[in-house]
Amino acid sequence: MQQMQPHYSNLIPPTARIMDNLSPMARADFESLLHASSYPANTILFTEREPASGLYVVLEGEVHVSINSTDGKRLALRIAREGEILGLSSVFSGSAYNATAETFYPSRVAYVARPKLVLFLSNHPDVYQVVVEELSRKVSIACEQLRIVALSNSAPEKLARLLLEWTENGKLTPEGCRVRFALTHEQIGEFIGASRETVTRTLGSFKRRRLVRFDGSMLTIPDRAALKTYASA
């Protein structure tokens, strides 16, 4: 594991929503606490029920966040991308991590230990409001994931909702909305509570109807409006 020295100027990506409302001084102080490291794909950053020793900021790459049952079943919660903060609620409450985080691709992730974070917050009490807003956003994300898994009526509806969510901020091209996509059918099933076979069958149907297209590791949604008809079925 290659350790990277932190750079205190623009270390945190501009996509980090939690940073938007920090003062320049608070942002600089927070960046000074971070220790950035490069991780290969499939590296576990932390596991659920492990004591929450600190939080993580995704600087580059993507991180798979999931929860697991005692009998080995796994439900994927989200893919954390550049600028997202992981472990915030657990570190803030002093409890164990409530999920497992694992890199999807080679990633660069920064870490700040909990004692340093507590001291940072005591020096910048105005940041508590920012933390509350971020925690509220995470609750909204969790509710949406629960809505997809528990309240959708069919596998096509669940999968359509998930693909629309993943491509919401994708790159717009003449062929449609494109995003990098390297999940296996089994991993997709973990997001919607479906078997690998169901995902394969549903994606095949979507392909035949030209609702999705795969080009290597790229996913293209030619017509998001057409896919939405399945998401609202």
C-alpha atoms as one frame of an Amber mdcrd trajectory, in Angstrom:
protein
   0.000   0.000   0.000   1.575   3.227  -1.148   1.283   6.102   1.276   0.750
   9.530  -0.227   1.696  12.774   1.414  -1.271  15.127   1.773  -1.382  18.294
  -0.285  -3.131  21.015   1.595  -4.212  22.961  -1.494  -7.341  21.608  -3.190
  -6.815  18.106  -1.817 -10.550  17.487  -1.552 -12.342  17.274  -4.922 -14.781
  20.076  -5.773 -17.526  17.421  -5.929 -17.387  17.005  -2.129 -20.756  18.484
  -1.137 -19.852  18.668   2.528 -17.100  21.161   1.726 -19.376  23.642  -0.034
 -20.338  25.556   3.109 -17.042  25.435   4.979 -15.115  28.626   5.518 -11.690
  28.789   3.826 -10.016  28.419   7.223 -12.129  25.408   8.220 -11.496  23.738
   4.879  -7.738  24.301   5.155  -7.700  22.947   8.717  -9.702  19.887   7.671
  -7.393  19.167   4.744  -4.382  19.380   7.050  -5.767  16.414   9.006  -6.079
  14.128   6.001  -3.653  11.365   5.084  -4.166  10.177   1.514  -3.317   6.670
   0.319  -3.619   4.760  -2.941  -5.468   1.445  -2.811  -5.788  -1.309  -5.426
  -9.210  -2.566  -6.487 -11.087  -4.831  -4.042  -9.409  -3.391  -0.948 -11.585
  -3.267   2.174 -11.332   0.124   3.889 -13.467  -0.864   6.875 -16.078  -3.452
   7.824 -19.379  -3.187   9.645 -19.224  -3.733  13.406 -15.562  -2.673  13.372
 -14.878   0.206  15.804 -15.148   3.479  13.893 -11.615   4.821  14.152 -11.982
   7.593  11.579 -13.666   8.752   8.407 -12.633   8.436   4.769 -12.846  10.843
   1.835 -12.882   9.422  -1.696 -10.414  11.490  -3.722 -10.306   9.330  -6.850
 -12.029   6.093  -7.872 -15.170   4.418  -6.546 -16.001   2.568  -3.323 -18.682
  -0.095  -2.868 -20.692   0.352   0.349 -22.718  -2.644   1.568 -24.251  -4.393
   4.571 -24.106  -8.122   5.238 -26.251 -10.656   7.078 -24.917 -13.365   9.360
 -25.733 -16.008   6.734 -23.594 -14.330   4.069 -26.231 -12.380   2.141 -25.154
  -8.912   1.025 -27.180  -5.825   0.169 -25.306  -3.098  -1.680 -26.210   0.397
  -0.508 -24.419   2.663  -2.935 -21.277   3.384  -4.903 -19.349   6.218  -3.279
 -17.600   8.347  -5.855 -15.097  11.199  -5.887 -15.778  13.706  -3.135 -17.929
  11.470  -0.913 -17.235  10.985   2.793 -17.568   7.530   4.341 -18.158   6.548
   7.948 -19.349   9.974   9.053 -22.384   8.889  11.108 -20.469   6.112  12.874
 -17.483   8.312  13.707 -19.725  11.153  14.788 -21.689   8.901  17.181 -18.657
   6.972  18.393 -20.218   3.639  17.424 -19.020   0.851  15.148 -19.124   1.249
  11.378 -22.613   0.379  10.136 -21.479  -0.806   6.687 -18.536  -2.270   4.800
 -16.569  -0.171   2.301 -14.490  -1.788  -0.467 -12.790  -0.176  -3.458 -14.236
  -1.053  -6.866 -11.303   0.287  -8.872  -7.800   1.474  -7.969  -8.662   4.439
  -5.766  -7.121   7.248  -3.793  -8.758   7.735  -0.409  -7.933  10.083   2.452
  -8.359   9.244   6.131  -8.738  11.343   9.265  -8.663   9.773  12.733 -11.639
  10.343  15.036  -9.712  12.171  17.823  -8.441  14.696  15.287 -11.948  15.125
  13.886 -13.374  15.759  17.358 -10.715  18.412  17.996 -11.407  19.960  14.589
 -15.115  20.256  15.390 -14.391  21.847  18.770 -12.263  24.468  16.992 -14.898
  25.028  14.292 -18.351  24.629  15.924 -19.989  26.145  12.842 -19.126  22.914
  10.993 -21.719  20.986  13.039 -24.460  22.436  10.839 -22.630  21.183   7.747
 -22.293  17.731   9.307 -26.023  17.614  10.114 -26.876  18.524   6.522 -24.586
  15.788   5.196 -26.063  13.210   7.551 -29.553  14.214   6.413 -28.501  13.727
   2.804 -27.187  10.250   3.604 -30.533   9.362   5.213 -32.303  10.451   2.029
 -29.988   8.248  -0.043 -30.675   5.288   2.252 -34.433   5.850   1.975 -34.220
   5.889  -1.815 -32.272   2.621  -1.807 -34.886   1.098   0.496 -37.605   2.327
  -1.851 -35.910   0.602  -4.780 -35.472  -2.718  -2.989 -38.618  -2.936  -0.887
 -41.310  -0.918  -2.645 -40.692  -1.538  -6.337 -43.038  -4.182  -7.721 -40.792
  -6.017 -10.168 -37.182  -6.651 -11.137 -37.447  -4.478 -14.305 -38.786  -1.594
 -12.211 -36.024  -1.982  -9.611 -33.286  -2.231 -12.219 -34.610   0.712 -14.227
 -34.669   2.896 -11.107 -31.128   1.852 -10.234 -29.727   2.511 -13.721 -31.409
   5.917 -13.851 -29.901   6.807 -10.473 -26.422   5.700 -11.545 -26.536   7.684
 -14.795 -28.103  10.814 -13.339 -24.765  12.646 -13.491 -23.366  10.734 -16.445
 -21.711  12.194 -19.514 -24.168  13.347 -22.171 -23.211  12.237 -25.685 -25.062
  12.087 -29.020 -25.636   8.368 -28.299 -27.105   9.017 -24.846 -25.977   9.261
 -21.226 -22.750   7.328 -20.530 -21.065   6.196 -17.323 -18.276   3.778 -16.443
 -19.856   0.497 -15.429 -17.935  -2.636 -14.487 -20.278  -4.432 -12.099 -21.050
  -8.098 -12.531 -24.657  -9.234 -12.743 -24.301 -10.681  -9.256 -23.147  -7.311
  -7.902 -26.066  -5.543  -9.597 -28.385  -8.042  -7.933 -27.001  -7.029  -4.542
 -28.314  -3.513  -5.153 -31.879  -4.562  -5.958 -32.248  -7.763  -3.945 -32.416
 -10.010  -7.021 -30.566 -13.095  -8.200 -27.855 -13.026 -10.852 -30.154 -14.928
 -13.205 -32.922 -12.349 -12.804 -30.507  -9.498 -13.519 -29.171 -11.275 -16.626
 -32.676 -11.886 -17.938 -33.837  -8.312 -17.233 -30.762  -6.695 -18.780 -31.218
  -8.902 -21.831 -34.756  -7.595 -22.171 -33.540  -4.001 -21.796 -30.903  -4.551
 -24.474 -33.414  -5.999 -26.931 -35.631  -2.967 -26.395 -32.579  -0.700 -26.857
 -33.033   0.827 -23.434 -29.385   0.187 -22.515 -26.145  -0.505 -24.349 -22.836
  -1.826 -23.033 -19.511  -1.018 -24.696 -16.825  -2.719 -22.651 -16.859  -1.011
 -19.264 -19.181   1.784 -20.430 -22.962   1.843 -19.988 -25.082   4.017 -22.268
 -28.730   4.917 -21.718 -29.889   6.088 -25.185 -33.244   7.424 -23.938 -33.691
   8.066 -20.220 -37.368   8.959 -20.756 -38.025   5.517 -22.240 -36.302   3.797
 -19.318 -38.369   5.863 -16.882 -41.503   4.133 -18.153 -40.173   0.955 -16.546
 -39.094   2.749 -13.366 -42.631   4.010 -12.820 -44.416   0.812 -13.802
